[in-house]
Amino acid sequence: MIISEKQLLEEIDCLRNKTPQSSLLLYRGQTQLYEKMRSGKARPNTFVVPEVENGWNTIVNRLTNENSRNSRYNQAILQHYGFPTYYLDLTSDPLIAAWFAVNEYTVLRPTLWIGNTFRFQEESTYTKLKDGIGFLIIIEIPNFKEMIARNELFDISHEQNFIRPQKQAAYLMLDQPPRLPNPNDYIAKILEIDRSAFDSSKNIKELFPKPTLDNGYASLLKVPFVQMPSYYVNKTEYGANISQDEISIDLDKNLILGRRAIHIPLYVEYKMDLSDFRPNWKDTVIYEPSQFRLWKTQDFDLSKIHSGQNVNFKDSAKITISPLAFNKLFDYPFEIELTWPDINSNSIFFTKAVIDHDKIIDHEPPYLGVWLYKKDNLIFELHLIVDDERAGILIELGHVYIFEDGQLEYVKVEKECSCGNPEEHYELLQGFLKIHSLVRKQEVALIQNSFMIDKWYVLL
């Protein structure tokens, strides 16, 4: 039974003396000993939304060193910042592994940070366990250079932008059963640690540096918050009660909840440490007026304009486009395939959002949206404008286009925009039809609204 760091290091030295120089010793600390070590994604009941995984990859792509950009390397980075992958956390430092064996991961109750948008700050910590046994698993990898060459083992402790893996002397090993290698085949020894006696020299602030020290972490936390109207909470709670709907719609104009578009936990030692992250200065919110957030309450049928097109605006899917993603859609310098967005809907409401901040608000009406409806080879276009956040949505006529073989062609209809120049609308529609091609290239990320509101997506 290990009772001190000194005893642990002596035990490790004895093992190293018996280990061939061609082998690599790595370590993993666990508060419990399971039948098998398993990566986050390989564990039972772990579900990963593909769009969210793509969003993580896209964001990390923007941050990692240019010469290290590949999806597997990015996955290794993601594993250390809160996203489950097919990689198992290991370390080259036994003292770090011992710390994880005596400290238990704990998800704290989110703090609601009051600002222009009331934002859920999702916090996690590690709690010192003062009794029982912790386990330090020693892994011996004889062919480690071959595994590194095959991208089955990563040393990410030298990544310049992401400091947490440095501080944790981090290695990641592939664990995607039944695929080999199986990390469990490399277990050389398991040491038991007496948590009532063991005193670790490590701490959470050292192993999980704040964003002021970890530029990669700081950049991840720049992912904006998305909004949730209180209406959608009340809709679930109260059902079809019209008077309650009216109350919640009105409430939404003054009380807006927010959650980060991608879940990135804030690691704190104590609850009061949240202020170190400076949410009032650092947080940004993807903002749009309540009329756009509450599109599900806007009862308007397209047949009122185009006879026979029986589709209601309130049943549309919605894609909220962040300013950064909007610029990508319209400034992308290369030709790219145009396709209808693959979100299982032929009726989509696109909105150009703005960035909101507690301290600085530099946006004002009008706010713009476009409703596109696709039936067979025709795309119908309508423009939606909010000029006054206390008023309703102004609907303006657009045009109708044939969309075949990735090409748009204007067709004349009875009721259409009077601009006399439908070609000017091409660029707007082409931008929306680039979304999925750019998602595949990981230039932008399309994810479901983080409150999981049905048919509401956010483009980052």
C-alpha positions as CSV (number, residue, x, y, z in Angstrom):
1,M,0.0,0.0,0.0
2,I,1.4,3.4,-1.0
3,I,1.2,6.0,1.7
4,S,3.5,8.8,0.4
5,E,5.0,10.3,-2.8
6,K,8.5,9.2,-1.7
7,Q,7.4,5.6,-1.4
8,L,5.6,5.8,-4.8
9,L,8.7,7.1,-6.6
10,E,10.9,4.4,-5.0
11,E,8.5,1.8,-6.3
12,I,8.5,3.3,-9.8
13,D,12.3,3.5,-9.8
14,C,12.5,-0.2,-9.0
15,L,10.1,-1.0,-11.9
16,R,12.1,1.3,-14.3
17,N,15.3,-0.6,-13.5
18,K,13.6,-3.8,-14.7
19,T,12.1,-2.2,-17.8
20,P,13.9,-2.3,-21.2
21,Q,15.0,1.1,-22.4
22,S,13.0,0.4,-25.6
23,S,9.8,0.4,-23.6
24,L,7.8,3.4,-22.4
25,L,6.2,3.6,-18.9
26,L,3.0,5.6,-18.6
27,Y,0.6,5.9,-15.7
28,R,-3.1,6.4,-15.1
29,G,-4.8,7.3,-11.8
30,Q,-8.3,6.1,-10.9
31,T,-10.5,6.5,-7.8
32,Q,-12.1,3.1,-8.6
33,L,-10.8,0.0,-10.2
34,Y,-13.0,-1.2,-13.1
35,E,-12.9,-4.5,-14.9
36,K,-11.3,-2.7,-17.9
37,M,-9.9,0.7,-18.6
38,R,-12.1,2.4,-21.2
39,S,-11.9,5.7,-23.1
40,G,-14.8,8.1,-22.6
41,K,-16.5,7.3,-25.9
42,A,-16.0,3.5,-25.5
43,R,-17.9,3.4,-22.2
44,P,-21.5,2.1,-22.0
45,N,-24.3,4.8,-22.4
46,T,-21.9,7.4,-23.8
47,F,-23.6,9.3,-26.6
48,V,-21.8,11.8,-28.7
49,V,-23.8,14.1,-31.1
50,P,-21.8,14.0,-34.4
51,E,-22.5,17.7,-35.1
52,V,-21.1,18.7,-31.7
53,E,-18.0,16.5,-32.3
54,N,-17.5,18.3,-35.6
55,G,-17.9,21.6,-33.8
56,W,-15.2,20.8,-31.3
57,N,-12.9,19.6,-34.1
58,T,-13.5,22.7,-36.2
59,I,-12.7,25.0,-33.2
60,V,-9.6,23.1,-32.3
61,N,-8.5,23.2,-36.0
62,R,-8.4,27.0,-35.7
63,L,-6.2,26.9,-32.6
64,T,-3.7,24.1,-33.0
65,N,-0.3,24.6,-34.7
66,E,-0.6,24.5,-38.5
67,N,1.8,21.5,-38.8
68,S,-0.2,19.4,-36.3
69,R,-3.6,19.7,-37.8
70,N,-5.2,16.2,-38.2
71,S,-8.4,14.9,-36.8
72,R,-6.8,12.3,-34.5
73,Y,-4.4,14.9,-33.0
74,N,-7.4,17.2,-32.5
75,Q,-9.3,14.4,-30.8
76,A,-6.4,14.0,-28.4
77,I,-6.6,17.7,-27.5
78,L,-10.3,17.5,-27.1
79,Q,-10.0,14.7,-24.6
80,H,-8.2,17.0,-22.2
81,Y,-10.8,19.8,-22.4
82,G,-14.0,17.9,-21.7
83,F,-15.1,16.1,-24.8
84,P,-15.3,12.2,-24.8
85,T,-13.2,10.5,-27.5
86,Y,-11.7,7.1,-28.3
87,Y,-8.5,8.1,-26.5
88,L,-7.5,7.1,-23.0
89,D,-5.8,9.6,-20.7
90,L,-2.3,8.7,-19.5
91,T,0.6,10.6,-18.1
92,S,4.4,10.2,-18.0
93,D,4.4,11.5,-14.4
94,P,3.4,9.1,-11.7
95,L,2.8,11.9,-9.2
96,I,0.2,13.3,-11.5
97,A,-1.5,9.9,-11.9
98,A,-1.5,9.6,-8.1
99,W,-3.3,12.9,-7.7
100,F,-6.1,11.6,-10.0
101,A,-6.2,8.4,-7.9
102,V,-7.0,10.4,-4.7
103,N,-9.2,13.2,-6.1
104,E,-12.7,12.6,-7.5
105,Y,-14.1,14.5,-10.5
106,T,-17.2,16.4,-9.4
107,V,-19.8,18.3,-11.5
108,L,-21.0,21.4,-9.6
109,R,-24.4,23.0,-9.8
110,P,-24.2,25.6,-12.6
111,T,-24.0,29.3,-11.5
112,L,-26.5,31.6,-13.2
113,W,-24.5,34.7,-14.1
114,I,-26.6,37.8,-14.4
115,G,-26.1,40.0,-17.4
116,N,-27.9,41.1,-20.6
117,T,-28.3,37.3,-21.0
118,F,-28.6,35.2,-17.8
119,R,-25.9,32.6,-18.5
120,F,-25.4,29.2,-17.1
121,Q,-21.7,28.9,-16.0
122,E,-21.0,25.1,-15.9
123,E,-18.4,24.4,-13.3
124,S,-16.4,21.2,-12.4
125,T,-13.9,20.4,-9.7
126,Y,-11.9,17.6,-8.1
127,T,-12.7,16.7,-4.5
128,K,-10.0,15.2,-2.2
129,L,-11.0,11.7,-1.0
130,K,-9.8,11.2,2.6
131,D,-10.5,7.4,2.9
132,G,-10.5,4.3,0.9
133,I,-8.1,3.1,-1.8
134,G,-7.0,4.8,-5.0
135,F,-5.4,3.0,-7.9
136,L,-2.3,3.8,-10.0
137,I,-2.2,1.7,-13.1
138,I,1.3,1.3,-14.7
139,I,1.3,0.8,-18.5
140,E,4.4,-0.6,-20.3
141,I,4.5,-0.1,-24.0
142,P,7.4,-1.9,-25.7
143,N,6.6,-0.8,-29.3
144,F,5.7,2.8,-28.4
145,K,7.5,4.4,-31.4
146,E,5.5,2.3,-33.8
147,M,2.2,3.2,-32.1
148,I,3.1,6.9,-32.3
149,A,3.8,6.5,-36.0
150,R,0.4,4.9,-36.5
151,N,-1.4,7.7,-34.5
152,E,-2.3,5.2,-31.8
153,L,-0.4,7.0,-29.2
154,F,0.1,10.8,-28.8
155,D,2.4,12.8,-26.7
156,I,0.6,16.1,-26.4
157,S,2.6,17.6,-23.6
158,H,4.5,19.9,-26.1
159,E,1.5,21.6,-27.7
160,Q,2.2,25.3,-27.4
161,N,-1.3,26.7,-27.5
162,F,-2.8,24.2,-25.0
163,I,-1.1,24.3,-21.6
164,R,-3.2,21.8,-19.7
165,P,-1.7,18.8,-21.5
166,Q,1.7,20.2,-20.7
167,K,1.0,20.5,-17.0
168,Q,-0.5,17.0,-17.0
169,A,2.5,15.5,-18.9
170,A,-0.2,14.1,-21.1
171,Y,-0.2,11.1,-23.4
172,L,-3.3,9.7,-25.1
173,M,-3.7,6.0,-26.2
174,L,-6.2,4.8,-28.7
175,D,-9.0,2.7,-27.1
176,Q,-11.7,1.8,-29.7
177,P,-12.8,-1.8,-29.1
178,P,-12.6,-4.3,-30.7
179,R,-9.8,-2.5,-32.6
180,L,-6.3,-3.0,-31.4
181,P,-4.3,-1.9,-29.5
182,N,-6.2,-2.7,-26.3
183,P,-4.7,-0.6,-23.5
184,N,-5.6,-3.3,-21.0
185,D,-3.1,-5.6,-22.7
186,Y,-0.2,-3.3,-21.6
187,I,-0.9,-3.1,-17.9
188,A,2.4,-4.0,-16.1
189,K,1.3,-3.4,-12.5
190,I,-1.4,-1.8,-10.4
191,L,-0.4,0.1,-7.2
192,E,-2.9,0.7,-4.4
193,I,-2.8,4.1,-2.6
194,D,-4.0,4.7,0.9
195,R,-6.0,7.9,0.5
196,S,-6.2,8.5,4.3
197,A,-2.4,8.8,4.5
198,F,-1.3,10.0,1.0
199,D,-0.6,13.7,0.6
200,S,-0.2,14.9,-3.0
201,S,2.1,17.8,-3.9
202,K,-0.1,18.5,-6.9
203,N,-3.3,20.6,-7.0
204,I,-6.1,21.6,-9.3
205,K,-4.7,25.0,-10.1
206,E,-1.4,23.5,-11.3
207,L,-3.0,20.7,-13.4
208,F,-5.9,22.8,-14.8
209,P,-4.4,26.2,-15.5
210,K,-6.8,29.1,-15.7
211,P,-7.3,30.7,-19.2
212,T,-5.0,33.5,-18.3
213,L,-2.2,31.0,-18.5
214,D,-3.6,28.6,-21.0
215,N,-4.2,30.4,-24.4
216,G,-5.9,27.3,-25.9
217,Y,-8.3,27.1,-23.1
218,A,-9.0,30.8,-23.3
219,S,-9.7,30.5,-27.0
220,L,-12.1,27.6,-26.4
221,L,-13.9,29.8,-23.9
222,K,-14.4,32.4,-26.6
223,V,-17.1,30.1,-28.1
224,P,-20.2,32.2,-27.6
225,F,-23.3,31.5,-25.6
226,V,-26.6,30.8,-27.4
227,Q,-30.0,32.0,-26.1
228,M,-33.0,30.2,-25.0
229,P,-36.4,31.9,-24.8
230,S,-38.2,31.2,-21.5
231,Y,-41.2,30.4,-23.7
232,Y,-39.8,27.0,-24.6
233,V,-39.4,26.1,-21.0
234,N,-43.0,27.1,-20.2
235,K,-44.3,25.4,-23.3
236,T,-43.1,22.1,-21.9
237,E,-44.4,22.9,-18.4
238,Y,-47.8,24.3,-19.3
239,G,-48.6,22.7,-22.6
240,A,-51.0,24.7,-24.9
241,N,-52.2,27.2,-22.3
242,I,-52.6,30.3,-24.4
243,S,-52.5,32.8,-21.6
244,Q,-49.3,31.3,-20.2
245,D,-47.8,31.4,-23.7
246,E,-48.5,35.1,-23.9
247,I,-46.9,35.6,-20.5
248,S,-43.8,33.7,-21.4
249,I,-43.4,35.4,-24.8
250,D,-43.5,38.7,-23.0
251,L,-41.1,37.5,-20.4
252,D,-38.6,36.4,-23.0
253,K,-38.1,40.0,-24.1
254,N,-36.7,40.8,-20.7
255,L,-35.3,37.5,-19.4
256,I,-33.1,35.5,-21.7
257,L,-31.2,32.4,-20.6
258,G,-27.9,31.4,-22.2
259,R,-25.6,28.4,-22.4
260,R,-22.3,28.1,-24.2
261,A,-22.8,26.8,-27.7
262,I,-20.4,23.9,-26.9
263,H,-20.1,22.5,-23.4
264,I,-16.7,23.5,-22.0
265,P,-16.5,23.1,-18.2
266,L,-14.8,25.7,-16.0
267,Y,-12.5,23.9,-13.6
268,V,-12.5,25.6,-10.2
269,E,-11.2,24.8,-6.8
270,Y,-13.9,26.7,-5.0
271,K,-17.2,28.2,-6.1
272,M,-15.8,31.7,-5.6
273,D,-13.1,31.0,-8.2
274,L,-15.7,31.6,-10.9
275,S,-14.9,35.3,-10.9
276,D,-11.3,34.5,-12.0
277,F,-12.8,33.6,-15.4
278,R,-14.3,37.2,-15.7
279,P,-17.6,36.2,-17.3
280,N,-18.7,39.8,-17.3
281,W,-15.8,40.8,-19.6
282,K,-15.0,37.6,-21.4
283,D,-18.4,36.1,-22.3
284,T,-20.1,36.8,-25.6
285,V,-23.6,35.9,-26.7
286,I,-25.0,35.2,-30.1
287,Y,-27.9,37.6,-30.1
288,E,-31.1,37.9,-32.2
289,P,-34.4,39.6,-31.4
290,S,-37.1,37.7,-29.5
291,Q,-39.3,37.6,-32.7
292,F,-36.6,35.5,-34.4
293,R,-36.0,33.3,-31.3
294,L,-39.7,32.7,-31.0
295,W,-40.3,31.8,-34.7
296,K,-42.3,28.8,-33.5
297,T,-45.0,31.2,-32.5
298,Q,-45.2,33.0,-35.8
299,D,-48.2,31.6,-37.7
300,F,-47.8,32.4,-41.4
301,D,-48.6,30.1,-44.3
302,L,-46.7,30.4,-47.6
303,S,-49.9,29.7,-49.5
304,K,-51.0,33.3,-48.7
305,I,-48.3,34.4,-51.2
306,H,-47.7,31.5,-53.4
307,S,-50.9,29.5,-54.1
308,G,-50.6,25.7,-53.4
309,Q,-47.4,26.0,-51.3
310,N,-48.9,24.7,-48.0
311,V,-46.1,25.2,-45.5
312,N,-46.2,27.2,-42.3
313,F,-43.3,29.3,-41.2
314,K,-43.6,28.2,-37.5
315,D,-42.9,24.6,-38.6
316,S,-39.5,25.5,-40.2
317,A,-36.1,24.5,-38.9
318,K,-33.9,27.3,-37.9
319,I,-30.2,28.0,-38.4
320,T,-28.8,30.9,-36.4
321,I,-25.6,32.1,-38.1
322,S,-22.8,33.7,-35.9
323,P,-21.0,36.7,-37.4
324,L,-17.8,34.6,-37.9
325,A,-19.6,31.9,-39.7
326,F,-21.6,34.4,-41.8
327,N,-18.3,35.9,-43.0
328,K,-17.0,32.4,-43.9
329,L,-20.1,31.7,-46.0
330,F,-19.7,34.9,-48.1
331,D,-15.9,35.4,-48.1
332,Y,-14.8,31.8,-48.9
333,P,-12.4,32.3,-51.7
334,F,-12.8,28.9,-53.5
335,E,-15.6,27.4,-55.6
336,I,-17.6,24.9,-53.6
337,E,-20.5,22.6,-54.1
338,L,-23.9,24.1,-53.4
339,T,-26.3,21.7,-51.6
340,W,-29.5,22.1,-49.5
341,P,-28.6,21.9,-45.8
342,D,-28.9,18.4,-44.5
343,I,-31.0,18.9,-41.4
344,N,-34.0,16.9,-42.4
345,S,-36.2,19.9,-43.3
346,N,-37.2,21.4,-46.6
347,S,-38.2,24.6,-44.8
348,I,-35.4,26.6,-43.1
349,F,-35.3,30.0,-41.4
350,F,-31.8,31.5,-41.6
351,T,-30.9,34.4,-39.3
352,K,-27.8,36.6,-39.3
353,A,-27.1,37.0,-35.6
354,V,-24.9,39.6,-33.9
355,I,-22.6,39.5,-30.9
356,D,-23.9,40.7,-27.5
357,H,-21.8,41.6,-24.5
358,D,-22.6,42.7,-20.9
359,K,-20.4,45.8,-21.1
360,I,-20.6,46.8,-24.7
361,I,-23.7,46.7,-27.0
362,D,-23.0,47.9,-30.5
363,H,-25.9,46.5,-32.4
364,E,-29.4,47.8,-33.1
365,P,-32.3,47.1,-35.5
366,P,-33.0,46.2,-38.2
367,Y,-32.3,42.5,-37.8
368,L,-32.5,40.3,-40.9
369,G,-33.6,36.8,-41.6
370,V,-34.4,34.7,-44.7
371,W,-37.0,31.9,-45.0
372,L,-36.2,29.4,-47.7
373,Y,-38.6,26.6,-48.7
374,K,-37.6,23.9,-51.1
375,K,-40.2,21.9,-53.0
376,D,-38.9,19.5,-55.6
377,N,-36.5,21.6,-57.7
378,L,-37.9,25.0,-56.7
379,I,-36.6,27.3,-53.8
380,F,-39.0,30.0,-52.5
381,E,-37.4,33.0,-50.8
382,L,-38.9,35.4,-48.3
383,H,-37.1,38.1,-46.3
384,L,-38.0,38.8,-42.6
385,I,-37.1,42.0,-40.9
386,V,-37.4,43.2,-37.3
387,D,-37.3,47.0,-37.2
388,D,-38.6,47.4,-33.7
389,E,-38.1,44.8,-31.0
390,R,-41.6,45.6,-29.6
391,A,-43.3,45.0,-32.9
392,G,-43.8,41.9,-35.1
393,I,-41.9,40.6,-38.0
394,L,-42.1,42.4,-41.3
395,I,-42.3,39.9,-44.2
396,E,-41.0,41.0,-47.6
397,L,-41.2,39.2,-50.9
398,G,-38.2,37.5,-52.4
399,H,-37.8,35.4,-55.6
400,V,-38.2,31.9,-56.7
401,Y,-35.4,29.8,-58.2
402,I,-34.8,26.5,-59.8
403,F,-32.1,24.5,-58.0
404,E,-30.7,21.7,-60.1
405,D,-27.2,20.1,-60.3
406,G,-25.9,22.6,-57.8
407,Q,-27.0,25.6,-59.9
408,L,-29.5,28.4,-59.2
409,E,-31.7,29.8,-61.9
410,Y,-34.2,32.6,-61.4
411,V,-37.8,31.9,-62.5
412,K,-40.5,34.6,-62.7
413,V,-43.6,34.2,-60.5
414,E,-46.7,36.3,-60.0
415,K,-45.7,37.7,-56.6
416,E,-42.0,38.5,-56.1
417,C,-39.6,41.2,-54.9
418,S,-39.9,44.4,-57.0
419,C,-36.1,45.0,-57.0
420,G,-36.0,44.0,-60.7
421,N,-32.6,42.4,-60.2
422,P,-33.0,38.8,-58.8
423,E,-29.3,38.1,-59.6
424,E,-28.4,40.3,-56.5
425,H,-30.2,37.7,-54.4
426,Y,-28.0,34.9,-55.8
427,E,-25.1,35.6,-53.5
428,L,-27.3,35.4,-50.4
429,L,-28.8,32.1,-51.4
430,Q,-25.5,30.7,-52.5
431,G,-24.0,31.5,-49.1
432,F,-26.7,29.4,-47.3
433,L,-26.3,26.6,-49.8
434,K,-22.6,26.4,-49.0
435,I,-23.2,25.5,-45.4
436,H,-22.8,21.8,-45.6
437,S,-19.8,21.8,-47.9
438,L,-18.0,24.1,-45.5
439,V,-19.1,21.9,-42.6
440,R,-17.4,18.9,-44.2
441,K,-14.3,21.0,-44.7
442,Q,-14.5,22.0,-41.0
443,E,-14.4,25.7,-42.0
444,V,-17.7,26.1,-40.0
445,A,-19.5,24.0,-37.4
446,L,-23.3,23.3,-37.5
447,I,-24.5,22.2,-34.1
448,Q,-27.9,21.9,-32.4
449,N,-28.8,24.7,-30.0
450,S,-27.2,23.8,-26.7
451,F,-30.6,23.8,-25.0
452,M,-31.6,21.0,-27.4
453,I,-34.6,22.9,-28.8
454,D,-36.1,20.9,-31.6
455,K,-35.0,21.9,-35.1
456,W,-32.9,24.9,-33.9
457,Y,-29.3,24.8,-35.1
458,V,-26.4,27.2,-34.6
459,L,-23.6,27.8,-37.2
460,L,-20.2,28.7,-35.6
